[in-house]
Structure formats: structure tokens, C-alpha cells
Amino acid sequence: MLLALAGARIANAGDSEEQVSGPEAEKAKNAATSVVGGGNVTEVERDDGNGSGAFEVELTRDDGTQLEVHLDGDYNAVGQEADEDGPNDD
């Protein structure tokens, strides 16, 4: 069993995005919705692949458009773009 768990960790090590929850997720949600003027947050991820510990917040605005808002480690917006793959398009 221990070997199986170690294998699972190694398999996930290549995935640079992890789900964020708790107070960090709430801060990221608030920052992202503030930047775009509202919307429904569908996912908050930490993107460690670029070395900054930044957050990627996916949200759907009231008009149905989907966006990714990129935040730095201090929850400041550093960019946004149309979300090409929505929350259910893995």
C-alpha cells in the first residue's frame, strides 16, 4: 500500500496546478471577482509551474463568458484571458 501511495505522488508531481481551498481560495475569489466586476468562481488553482506561487481563478461572468484571472502571491491581478477550457473540459 505504501508503494502505491508513493507512486500516486510521483504521478501527480508532473501536474503543476493544484486546487486551492480555505482562506487562500476566498482571498483569490474576492480579488478575481473584484478585478472583473463580479461573476461566479468555478475553480481556484495554484500554478506553481512558473515558480511564482500564483493563483489562477476561473469564473463565469453574468453574460456567460468564462475568464481566467491570474493573480500573484499577494492576490494582485497580473492578467486575465478567455477561459478556453471551462471547468468541465479537462
ABEGO torsion letter per residue (X at the ends): XAAAAAAAAAAAAABABBBBBEAAAAAAAAAAAAAAGEEBBABBBBBAAAGAGBBBBBBBBAAGBBBBBBBBAAGBBAEBBBBABBAAAX
